[in-house]
Amino acid sequence: MKVLLVEDNVRLAEYVSIGLGKAGFALDAVTNAEDGDLALSTTSYDAVILDLGLPDRDGMTFLTDMRKRGETAFVLILTARDTVEDRVSGLTGGADDYLIKPFAMPELVARLRALERRQSHSMELMLSRGNVQFDPNAREARVQGKAVTLSRRETDALEFLMKRADRVVPRSILEDAIYPMGEELASNALDVLIHRLRKHLQEAQADISIVTMRGVGYMLSYKEA
């Protein structure tokens, strides 16, 4: 699950980044609404964790602007505003969940997992292409019914490509979906990741292939016999 954190408290942002990273989430963090808008315009996120007390724009205005643009990412408001009126305003204003500071990291993780399940239920229960199946809930790949052991990022890449089977996925889009914003990457990091994923699929005798579209990106398709 790709998450954007919009939070101006740097220490809190670091705490959330570490906690969610350990829980397996890919997280980008920004400190103001303007950078949040920029991140949303360039990267596809599954969820946004939103502080309401931002320095350049109220969080509720940020949320309203998001929804007006048609942004469909889940929004979890994380704020010190704790009145019933605040919670009602947030939830009726377009948020999907509301968590009050101070909070426990396990609860934040649990709430994101709940949003992740909602996302999975809104899609097909199983992604299939050729003899490969991917379960978004269990985050497990199977070839001819047998589980394939993949790393978290290999799993992220396979899921992203299977959702867009037979379509070219630009390198930049795939990198944004897999790696946190600002992470230092070797120029061939994505190529190495795809090479490992291909190897796992080949060893499992998968009849799909990940085709390199030179200078553009990758495409997952059925591998003709």
TORRO-756946 format. One line per 3 residues: number of its first residue (from 1); their letters; for each residue x, y, z of N, C-alpha, C. Coordinates in nm, 4 decimals. Layout:
<sites>
NUM) A) X/Y/Z/X/Y/Z/X/Y/Z; ...
</sites>
This chain:
<sites>
1) MKV) 0.0854/-0.1191/0.0000/0.0000/0.0000/0.0000/0.0890/0.1241/0.0000; 0.0672/0.2127/-0.0925/0.1461/0.3358/-0.1057/0.0735/0.4486/-0.0309; 0.1425/0.5109/0.0650/0.0799/0.6079/0.1544/0.1540/0.7412/0.1473
4) LLV) 0.0773/0.8502/0.1474/0.1334/0.9845/0.1566/0.0983/1.0424/0.2929; 0.1998/1.0873/0.3666/0.1795/1.1533/0.4955/0.1964/1.3033/0.4772; 0.0952/1.3799/0.5132/0.1011/1.5262/0.5074/0.0987/1.5754/0.6514
7) EDN) 0.2163/1.6060/0.7059/0.2321/1.6365/0.8487/0.3507/1.7312/0.8677; 0.3263/1.8458/0.9345/0.4324/1.9457/0.9479/0.5226/1.9230/1.0689; 0.4852/1.8331/1.1577/0.5698/1.8007/1.2726/0.6738/1.6978/1.2276
10) VRL) 0.7975/1.7432/1.2124/0.9015/1.6576/1.1539/0.9286/1.5353/1.2402; 0.9333/1.5517/1.3713/0.9607/1.4380/1.4598/0.8487/1.3348/1.4517; 0.7257/1.3815/1.4477/0.6125/1.2896/1.4355/0.6159/1.2195/1.3006
13) AEY) 0.6504/1.2947/1.1961/0.6578/1.2354/1.0624/0.7626/1.1250/1.0584; 0.8766/1.1471/1.1242/0.9809/1.0448/1.1288/0.9324/0.9215/1.2037; 0.8600/0.9425/1.3138/0.8059/0.8324/1.3934/0.7086/0.7492/1.3101
16) VSI) 0.6191/0.8181/1.2390/0.5215/0.7483/1.1556/0.5915/0.6752/1.0408; 0.6898/0.7398/0.9802/0.7618/0.6785/0.8683/0.8296/0.5491/0.9106; 0.8946/0.5513/1.0258/0.9630/0.4311/1.0751/0.8614/0.3220/1.1078
19) GLG) 0.7551/0.3596/1.1783/0.6546/0.2618/1.2190/0.5841/0.1970/1.1019; 0.5443/0.2772/1.0040/0.4740/0.2216/0.8891/0.5686/0.1452/0.7975; 0.6953/0.1905/0.7916/0.7938/0.1158/0.7133/0.8126/-0.0245/0.7677
22) KAG) 0.8204/-0.0363/0.9007/0.8342/-0.1679/0.9635/0.7119/-0.2543/0.9379; 0.5956/-0.1912/0.9223/0.4714/-0.2652/0.8978/0.4539/-0.3021/0.7507; 0.5483/-0.2588/0.6663/0.5439/-0.2982/0.5262/0.4799/-0.1991/0.4319
25) FAL) 0.4488/-0.0779/0.4796/0.3905/0.0236/0.3926/0.5008/0.1041/0.3243; 0.4762/0.1463/0.2012/0.5651/0.2389/0.1318/0.5118/0.3793/0.1575; 0.5910/0.4648/0.2215/0.5399/0.5942/0.2664/0.6269/0.7087/0.2181
28) DAV) 0.5615/0.8134/0.1662/0.6251/0.9410/0.1360/0.5723/1.0425/0.2363; 0.6564/1.1364/0.2768/0.6143/1.2368/0.3740/0.6439/1.3770/0.3232; 0.5467/1.4676/0.3383/0.5647/1.6089/0.3067/0.5156/1.6900/0.4253
31) TNA) 0.5568/1.8168/0.4320/0.5279/1.8966/0.5509/0.4250/2.0071/0.5295; 0.3732/2.0201/0.4084/0.2738/2.1252/0.3856/0.1794/2.0852/0.2724; 0.0722/2.1634/0.2582/-0.0310/2.1322/0.1605/0.0199/2.1453/0.0175
34) EDG) 0.1027/2.2447/-0.0084/0.1531/2.2648/-0.1447/0.2321/2.1428/-0.1922; 0.3212/2.0926/-0.1049/0.3976/1.9744/-0.1429/0.3079/1.8513/-0.1509; 0.2020/1.8496/-0.0702/0.1055/1.7407/-0.0787/0.0349/1.7391/-0.2131
37) DLA) -0.0043/1.8565/-0.2607/-0.0671/1.8677/-0.3928/0.0275/1.8191/-0.5017; 0.1544/1.8592/-0.4905/0.2537/1.8194/-0.5904/0.2731/1.6680/-0.5902; 0.2824/1.6089/-0.4712/0.2997/1.4640/-0.4619/0.1817/1.3908/-0.5242
40) LST) 0.0615/1.4363/-0.4969/-0.0579/1.3710/-0.5508/-0.0687/1.3865/-0.7022; -0.0112/1.4937/-0.7547/-0.0181/1.5170/-0.8991/0.0820/1.4312/-0.9768; 0.1818/1.3780/-0.9072/0.2865/1.3030/-0.9767/0.2922/1.1555/-0.9394
43) TSY) 0.2241/1.1162/-0.8313/0.2334/0.9788/-0.7818/0.0947/0.9265/-0.7477; 0.0716/0.7993/-0.7725/-0.0550/0.7352/-0.7395/-0.0465/0.6766/-0.5986; -0.1269/0.7286/-0.5064/-0.1280/0.6812/-0.3681/-0.2573/0.6062/-0.3385
46) DAV) -0.2460/0.5074/-0.2513/-0.3638/0.4345/-0.2063/-0.4309/0.5059/-0.0899; -0.3515/0.5751/-0.0081/-0.4058/0.6418/0.1104/-0.3242/0.7655/0.1433; -0.3904/0.8606/0.2085/-0.3260/0.9834/0.2563/-0.3532/0.9955/0.4055
49) ILD) -0.2467/1.0129/0.4842/-0.2612/1.0444/0.6263/-0.2467/1.1953/0.6380; -0.3505/1.2614/0.6862/-0.3588/1.4074/0.6756/-0.3712/1.4746/0.8116; -0.2758/1.5620/0.8425/-0.2857/1.6498/0.9586/-0.3724/1.7694/0.9192
52) LGL) -0.4534/1.8181/1.0114/-0.5403/1.9319/0.9785/-0.4723/2.0662/1.0021; -0.3714/2.0698/1.0904/-0.3068/2.1970/1.1218/-0.1833/2.2213/1.0377; -0.2011/2.2367/0.9083/-0.0872/2.2579/0.8186/-0.0491/2.4060/0.8144
55) PDR) 0.0769/2.4370/0.7861/0.1216/2.5765/0.7934/0.0710/2.6656/0.6816; 0.0412/2.6085/0.5644/0.0047/2.6930/0.4509/-0.1416/2.6829/0.4100; -0.2134/2.5850/0.4625/-0.3550/2.5688/0.4276/-0.4183/2.4737/0.5280
58) DGM) -0.5391/2.5027/0.5693/-0.6064/2.4132/0.6626/-0.6249/2.2759/0.5983; -0.6075/2.1714/0.6787/-0.6187/2.0362/0.6259/-0.7542/2.0060/0.5652; -0.8607/2.0609/0.6207/-0.9936/2.0366/0.5643/-1.0060/2.0985/0.4250
61) TFL) -0.9429/2.2136/0.4051/-0.9425/2.2749/0.2718/-0.8636/2.1872/0.1746; -0.7509/2.1351/0.2218/-0.6702/2.0433/0.1411/-0.7538/1.9220/0.1001; -0.8286/1.8669/0.1948/-0.9127/1.7506/0.1674/-1.0221/1.7848/0.0662
64) TDM) -1.0860/1.8996/0.0856/-1.1906/1.9424/-0.0080/-1.1349/1.9578/-0.1493; -1.0182/2.0205/-0.1584/-0.9545/2.0384/-0.2893/-0.9210/1.9040/-0.3535; -0.8741/1.8095/-0.2719/-0.8442/1.6740/-0.3211/-0.9658/1.6116/-0.3877
67) RKR) -1.0759/1.6132/-0.3149/-1.1972/1.5478/-0.3651/-1.2540/1.6204/-0.4870; -1.2405/1.7520/-0.4906/-1.2873/1.8265/-0.6076/-1.2101/1.7883/-0.7329; -1.0806/1.7550/-0.7156/-0.9979/1.7130/-0.8292/-1.0241/1.5690/-0.8695
70) GET) -1.1050/1.5007/-0.7913/-1.1354/1.3618/-0.8231/-1.0382/1.2626/-0.7633; -0.9558/1.3050/-0.6669/-0.8630/1.2133/-0.6016/-0.9424/1.1098/-0.5213; -0.9140/0.9824/-0.5458/-0.9912/0.8759/-0.4817/-0.9156/0.8035/-0.3713
73) AFV) -0.7934/0.8450/-0.3418/-0.7169/0.7791/-0.2352/-0.7923/0.7891/-0.1030; -0.7834/0.6837/-0.0227/-0.8410/0.6894/0.1108/-0.7708/0.7988/0.1898; -0.8458/0.8669/0.2766/-0.7874/0.9719/0.3609/-0.8134/0.9391/0.5069
76) LIL) -0.7061/0.9299/0.5839/-0.7145/0.9124/0.7282/-0.6663/1.0414/0.7923; -0.7551/1.1130/0.8583/-0.7177/1.2366/0.9266/-0.6499/1.2005/1.0582; -0.5329/1.2601/1.0814/-0.4553/1.2379/1.2035/-0.4335/1.3747/1.2668
79) TAR) -0.5036/1.4044/1.3754/-0.5073/1.5408/1.4255/-0.5295/1.5458/1.5758; -0.4984/1.6606/1.6327/-0.5258/1.6828/1.7750/-0.6670/1.7381/1.7962; -0.7371/1.7725/1.6890/-0.8743/1.8240/1.7017/-0.9659/1.7088/1.7404
82) DTV) -1.0173/1.7147/1.8645/-1.0812/1.5961/1.9212/-1.2290/1.6090/1.9555; -1.2935/1.7170/1.9115/-1.4352/1.7291/1.9436/-1.5194/1.6434/1.8489; -1.6395/1.6134/1.8914/-1.7313/1.5377/1.8060/-1.7574/1.6135/1.6764
85) EDR) -1.7707/1.7456/1.6880/-1.7964/1.8275/1.5694/-1.6815/1.8166/1.4696; -1.5578/1.8144/1.5203/-1.4421/1.8017/1.4326/-1.4445/1.6681/1.3591; -1.4746/1.5610/1.4330/-1.4766/1.4283/1.3714/-1.5864/1.4179/1.2666
88) VSG) -1.7027/1.4693/1.3010/-1.8140/1.4655/1.2059/-1.7794/1.5464/1.0811; -1.7205/1.6645/1.1014/-1.6831/1.7502/0.9884/-1.5823/1.6795/0.8984; -1.4861/1.6128/0.9597/-1.3852/1.5437/0.8808/-1.4417/1.4289/0.8001
91) LTG) -1.5254/1.3484/0.8627/-1.5798/1.2305/0.7963/-1.6831/1.2674/0.6896; -1.7614/1.3709/0.7166/-1.8587/1.4133/0.6155/-1.7930/1.4965/0.5059; -1.6710/1.5467/0.5343/-1.6001/1.6290/0.4367/-1.5160/1.5501/0.3385
94) GAD) -1.5206/1.4169/0.3501/-1.4492/1.3359/0.2515/-1.3453/1.2418/0.3069; -1.3220/1.2441/0.4392/-1.2252/1.1522/0.4984/-1.2878/1.0148/0.5169; -1.2036/0.9122/0.5194/-1.2505/0.7754/0.5391/-1.2307/0.7274/0.6824
97) DYL) -1.1434/0.7939/0.7568/-1.1205/0.7579/0.8964/-1.0633/0.8794/0.9682; -1.0679/0.8754/1.1007/-1.0283/0.9911/1.1810/-0.9619/0.9383/1.3074; -0.8353/0.9739/1.3292/-0.7603/0.9278/1.4457/-0.7041/1.0484/1.5193
100) IKP) -0.7237/1.0498/1.6508/-0.6846/1.1655/1.7323/-0.5456/1.1454/1.7926; -0.4656/1.2526/1.7881/-0.3350/1.2532/1.8544/-0.3541/1.2799/2.0038; -0.2715/1.2237/2.0904/-0.1678/1.1236/2.0626/-0.2314/0.9892/2.0300
103) FAM) -0.1576/0.9070/1.9583/-0.2112/0.7794/1.9124/-0.1058/0.6710/1.9306; -0.1493/0.5465/1.9245/-0.0571/0.4329/1.9325/-0.0300/0.3825/1.7910; 0.0949/0.3564/1.7587/0.1301/0.3114/1.6247/0.0529/0.1859/1.5821
106) PEL) 0.0339/0.0862/1.6724/-0.0433/-0.0317/1.6300/-0.1852/0.0030/1.5836; -0.2451/0.1057/1.6448/-0.3791/0.1436/1.6017/-0.3759/0.2086/1.4636; -0.2757/0.2934/1.4386/-0.2636/0.3539/1.3059/-0.2439/0.2462/1.2004
109) VAR) -0.1576/0.1499/1.2293/-0.1355/0.0394/1.1353/-0.2648/-0.0375/1.1121; -0.3385/-0.0659/1.2196/-0.4634/-0.1417/1.2071/-0.5657/-0.0672/1.1230; -0.5724/0.0628/1.1406/-0.6696/0.1405/1.0626/-0.6312/0.1439/0.9148
112) LRA) -0.5015/0.1534/0.8856/-0.4584/0.1479/0.7458/-0.4845/0.0099/0.6859; -0.4648/-0.0943/0.7656/-0.4962/-0.2291/0.7169/-0.6444/-0.2419/0.6831; -0.7291/-0.1799/0.7649/-0.8727/-0.1839/0.7386/-0.9052/-0.1127/0.6069
115) LER) -0.8397/0.0014/0.5818/-0.8593/0.0717/0.4547/-0.8067/-0.0123/0.3389; -0.6959/-0.0824/0.3628/-0.6379/-0.1686/0.2602/-0.7350/-0.2810/0.2242; -0.8022/-0.3360/0.3253/-0.9009/-0.4416/0.2981/-1.0182/-0.3866/0.2195
118) RQS) -1.0594/-0.2652/0.2523/-1.1682/-0.2034/0.1760/-1.1280/-0.1861/0.0300; -1.0016/-0.1473/0.0086/-0.9520/-0.1306/-0.1275/-0.9535/-0.2637/-0.2006; -0.9115/-0.3697/-0.1341/-0.9074/-0.5015/-0.1971/-1.0472/-0.5498/-0.2302
121) HSM) -1.1417/-0.5264/-0.1394/-1.2786/-0.5718/-0.1637/-1.3445/-0.4957/-0.2773; -1.2938/-0.3760/-0.3048/-1.3516/-0.2966/-0.4141/-1.3005/-0.3431/-0.5498; -1.1963/-0.4264/-0.5495/-1.1411/-0.4806/-0.6728/-1.1833/-0.6261/-0.6852
124) ELM) -1.1427/-0.6904/-0.7891/-1.1625/-0.8333/-0.8004/-1.0874/-0.8999/-0.6861; -1.1440/-1.0094/-0.6313/-1.0800/-1.0761/-0.5201/-0.9474/-1.1376/-0.5622; -0.9364/-1.1771/-0.6871/-0.8140/-1.2409/-0.7337/-0.7740/-1.1837/-0.8686
127) LSR) -0.6456/-1.1497/-0.8824/-0.5918/-1.1074/-1.0116/-0.5354/-1.2310/-1.0801; -0.5705/-1.2504/-1.2062/-0.5240/-1.3685/-1.2788/-0.4752/-1.3310/-1.4171; -0.3680/-1.3951/-1.4588/-0.3165/-1.3817/-1.5949/-0.2406/-1.5099/-1.6250
130) GNV) -0.2817/-1.5808/-1.7293/-0.2210/-1.7089/-1.7591/-0.2400/-1.8038/-1.6423; -0.1314/-1.8705/-1.6012/-0.1429/-1.9628/-1.4880/-0.0981/-1.8986/-1.3561; -0.0935/-1.7652/-1.3546/-0.0524/-1.6912/-1.2351/-0.1737/-1.6248/-1.1703
133) QFD) -0.1853/-1.6422/-1.0407/-0.2900/-1.5750/-0.9631/-0.2251/-1.4936/-0.8526; -0.2844/-1.3767/-0.8265/-0.2337/-1.2900/-0.7191/-0.3494/-1.2528/-0.6294; -0.3351/-1.2816/-0.5007/-0.4382/-1.2510/-0.4011/-0.4032/-1.1191/-0.3330
136) PNA) -0.4778/-1.0103/-0.3610/-0.4460/-0.8800/-0.3008/-0.4611/-0.8789/-0.1494; -0.5517/-0.9611/-0.0954/-0.5710/-0.9639/0.0493/-0.4531/-1.0295/0.1193; -0.4127/-1.1476/0.0723/-0.3006/-1.2191/0.1331/-0.1669/-1.1693/0.0810
139) REA) -0.1711/-1.0897/-0.0281/-0.0496/-1.0441/-0.0969/0.0399/-1.1642/-0.1273; -0.0199/-1.2583/-0.1962/0.0488/-1.3831/-0.2280/0.0304/-1.4159/-0.3752; 0.1412/-1.4551/-0.4388/0.1365/-1.4975/-0.5785/0.1424/-1.6495/-0.5845
142) RVQ) 0.0654/-1.7067/-0.6789/0.0660/-1.8515/-0.6995/0.0764/-1.8809/-0.8484; 0.1521/-1.9839/-0.8790/0.1623/-2.0329/-1.0163/0.1123/-2.1765/-1.0161; 0.0077/-2.2014/-1.0930/-0.0566/-2.3324/-1.0961/-0.0903/-2.3810/-0.9545
145) GKA) -0.1356/-2.2849/-0.8726/-0.1788/-2.3184/-0.7376/-0.0693/-2.3248/-0.6336; 0.0579/-2.3140/-0.6734/0.1688/-2.3219/-0.5794/0.2218/-2.1827/-0.5476; 0.2393/-2.1545/-0.4186/0.2852/-2.0225/-0.3755/0.4270/-1.9951/-0.4252
148) VTL) 0.4509/-1.8704/-0.4628/0.5833/-1.8256/-0.5069/0.6371/-1.7279/-0.4029; 0.7554/-1.7534/-0.3530/0.8159/-1.6671/-0.2510/0.8779/-1.5444/-0.3175; 0.8277/-1.4262/-0.2797/0.8769/-1.3004/-0.3352/0.9064/-1.2036/-0.2217
151) SRR) 0.9983/-1.1112/-0.2461/1.0218/-1.0042/-0.1499/0.9049/-0.9063/-0.1553; 0.9008/-0.8141/-0.0577/0.7900/-0.7181/-0.0548/0.7872/-0.6342/-0.1822; 0.9033/-0.5881/-0.2265/0.9049/-0.5024/-0.3444/0.8789/-0.5821/-0.4716
154) ETD) 0.9236/-0.7060/-0.4768/0.8895/-0.7913/-0.5906/0.7388/-0.8138/-0.5954; 0.6794/-0.8322/-0.4776/0.5342/-0.8492/-0.4688/0.4625/-0.7234/-0.5157; 0.5112/-0.6064/-0.4708/0.4515/-0.4794/-0.5126/0.4566/-0.4641/-0.6649
157) ALE) 0.5721/-0.4986/-0.7226/0.5889/-0.4840/-0.8679/0.4960/-0.5780/-0.9436; 0.4867/-0.7032/-0.8982/0.3993/-0.7995/-0.9662/0.2538/-0.7555/-0.9589; 0.2091/-0.7129/-0.8414/0.0704/-0.6689/-0.8271/0.0421/-0.5501/-0.9192
160) FLM) 0.1325/-0.4521/-0.9208/0.1124/-0.3325/-1.0019/0.1041/-0.3681/-1.1498; 0.1932/-0.4568/-1.1947/0.1945/-0.4957/-1.3360/0.0735/-0.5826/-1.3717; 0.0312/-0.6703/-1.2795/-0.0845/-0.7550/-1.3090/-0.2130/-0.6733/-1.3197
163) KRA) -0.2220/-0.5676/-1.2403/-0.3402/-0.4810/-1.2488/-0.3451/-0.4073/-1.3824; -0.2292/-0.3990/-1.4478/-0.2202/-0.3259/-1.5751/-0.1690/-0.4177/-1.6862; -0.2078/-0.5455/-1.6786/-0.1613/-0.6452/-1.7753/-0.1915/-0.5998/-1.9182
166) DRV) -0.0951/-0.6253/-2.0070/-0.1043/-0.5929/-2.1489/-0.0998/-0.4431/-2.1776; -0.0618/-0.3649/-2.0763/-0.0412/-0.2218/-2.0957/0.1013/-0.1860/-2.0556; 0.1598/-0.0932/-2.1274/0.2956/-0.0500/-2.0946/0.2914/0.0399/-1.9708
169) VPR) 0.3733/0.0057/-1.8722/0.3838/0.0856/-1.7496/0.5169/0.1605/-1.7548; 0.5152/0.2930/-1.7633/0.6411/0.3692/-1.7671/0.7271/0.3430/-1.6447; 0.8584/0.3458/-1.6649/0.9519/0.3221/-1.5545/0.9230/0.4128/-1.4353
172) SIL) 0.9004/0.5413/-1.4626/0.8814/0.6372/-1.3546/0.7581/0.6043/-1.2712; 0.6518/0.5580/-1.3365/0.5292/0.5232/-1.2655/0.5529/0.4016/-1.1771; 0.6215/0.3009/-1.2305/0.6480/0.1799/-1.1526/0.7412/0.2094/-1.0350
175) EDA) 0.8424/0.2919/-1.0572/0.9333/0.3295/-0.9481/0.8574/0.4023/-0.8378; 0.7681/0.4945/-0.8758/0.6914/0.5697/-0.7763/0.6015/0.4782/-0.6943; 0.5522/0.3714/-0.7578/0.4617/0.2795/-0.6890/0.5348/0.1888/-0.5913
178) IYP) 0.6636/0.1662/-0.6149/0.7389/0.0684/-0.5366/0.8275/0.1325/-0.4306; 0.8929/0.2435/-0.4664/0.9923/0.3037/-0.3776/0.9402/0.4333/-0.3161; 0.9696/0.4585/-0.1877/0.9292/0.5851/-0.1254/0.9930/0.7044/-0.1955
181) MGE) 0.9207/0.8149/-0.1999/0.9707/0.9365/-0.2609/1.0968/0.9832/-0.1882; 1.1993/1.0186/-0.2643/1.3220/1.0689/-0.2056/1.4248/0.9620/-0.1734; 1.3863/0.8349/-0.1862/1.4832/0.7281/-0.1592/1.5903/0.7273/-0.2679
184) ELA) 1.7141/0.7180/-0.2255/1.8245/0.7150/-0.3212/1.8264/0.5795/-0.3911; 1.8162/0.5803/-0.5239/1.8133/0.4561/-0.6003/1.9304/0.4514/-0.6973; 1.9887/0.3336/-0.7102/2.0871/0.3136/-0.8155/2.0136/0.3202/-0.9487
187) SNA) 2.0827/0.3609/-1.0534/2.0179/0.3794/-1.1835/1.9562/0.2500/-1.2365; 2.0098/0.1356/-1.1910/1.9587/0.0075/-1.2403/1.8762/-0.0672/-1.1358; 1.8346/0.0013/-1.0284/1.7628/-0.0659/-0.9194/1.6356/-0.1349/-0.9691
190) LDV) 1.5583/-0.0647/-1.0508/1.4345/-0.1237/-1.0999/1.4637/-0.2407/-1.1935; 1.5651/-0.2273/-1.2773/1.6012/-0.3358/-1.3685/1.6394/-0.4616/-1.2914; 1.7162/-0.4443/-1.1837/1.7578/-0.5583/-1.1017/1.6362/-0.6230/-1.0364
193) LIH) 1.5444/-0.5395/-0.9861/1.4230/-0.5915/-0.9227/1.3403/-0.6724/-1.0224; 1.3207/-0.6202/-1.1421/1.2427/-0.6905/-1.2429/1.3136/-0.8188/-1.2855; 1.4459/-0.8155/-1.2936/1.5225/-0.9359/-1.3282/1.4974/-1.0459/-1.2248
196) RLR) 1.5004/-1.0099/-1.0962/1.4756/-1.1095/-0.9916/1.3328/-1.1627/-1.0000; 1.2370/-1.0731/-1.0249/1.0977/-1.1149/-1.0355/1.0792/-1.2106/-1.1534; 1.1389/-1.1770/-1.2662/1.1322/-1.2671/-1.3823/1.1873/-1.4055/-1.3476
199) KHL) 1.3008/-1.4075/-1.2777/1.3652/-1.5337/-1.2430/1.2734/-1.6195/-1.1564; 1.2099/-1.5560/-1.0570/1.1164/-1.6301/-0.9709/1.0015/-1.6887/-1.0532; 0.9464/-1.6089/-1.1436/0.8350/-1.6550/-1.2243/0.8770/-1.7671/-1.3189
202) QEA) 0.9954/-1.7543/-1.3779/1.0448/-1.8576/-1.4680/1.0682/-1.9887/-1.3937; 1.1279/-1.9797/-1.2737/1.1544/-2.0998/-1.1950/1.0242/-2.1691/-1.1548; 0.9174/-2.0901/-1.1383/0.7877/-2.1464/-1.1025/0.7092/-2.1918/-1.2260
205) QAD) 0.7688/-2.1741/-1.3450/0.7085/-2.2124/-1.4730/0.5801/-2.1316/-1.5020; 0.5870/-2.0037/-1.4719/0.4761/-1.9148/-1.5051/0.4694/-1.8940/-1.6557; 0.3478/-1.8842/-1.7089/0.3341/-1.8609/-1.8533/0.2996/-1.7150/-1.8839
208) ISI) 0.3476/-1.6253/-1.7982/0.3417/-1.4818/-1.8270/0.4848/-1.4317/-1.8401; 0.5014/-1.3196/-1.9047/0.6341/-1.2608/-1.9175/0.6266/-1.1117/-1.8893; 0.7373/-1.0569/-1.8407/0.7488/-0.9124/-1.8192/0.8420/-0.8612/-1.9281
211) VTM) 0.7853/-0.7913/-2.0225/0.8577/-0.7451/-2.1392/0.9161/-0.6070/-2.1127; 1.0444/-0.5904/-2.1445/1.1079/-0.4594/-2.1332/1.0825/-0.3793/-2.2602; 1.0178/-0.2660/-2.2469/0.9961/-0.1742/-2.3583/1.1061/-0.0684/-2.3468
214) RGV) 1.2132/-0.0876/-2.4207/1.3331/-0.0062/-2.4028/1.3046/0.1434/-2.4141; 1.3546/0.2155/-2.3146/1.3365/0.3591/-2.3123/1.1997/0.4031/-2.2628; 1.1124/0.3057/-2.2338/0.9757/0.3406/-2.1915/0.9428/0.2790/-2.0564
217) GYM) 0.9386/0.1455/-2.0502/0.9004/0.0815/-1.9251/0.8848/-0.0683/-1.9413; 0.7810/-0.1233/-1.8785/0.7597/-0.2677/-1.8784/0.6132/-0.3004/-1.9078; 0.5921/-0.4226/-1.9563/0.4561/-0.4695/-1.9811/0.4472/-0.6173/-1.9451
220) LSY) 0.3452/-0.6521/-1.8678/0.3216/-0.7915/-1.8342/0.2203/-0.8505/-1.9314; 0.2526/-0.9627/-1.9898/0.1613/-1.0224/-2.0872/0.1723/-1.1740/-2.0851; 0.0768/-1.2392/-2.1509/0.0778/-1.3843/-2.1624/0.1925/-1.4249/-2.2531
223) KEA) 0.2681/-1.5244/-2.2085/0.3846/-1.5695/-2.2838/0.3411/-1.6803/-2.3800; 0.3440/-1.6503/-2.5091/0.3031/-1.7494/-2.6072/0.3952/-1.8707/-2.6054; 0.3355/-1.9891/-2.6209/0.4153/-2.1129/-2.6204/0.5015/-2.1179/-2.7459
</sites>
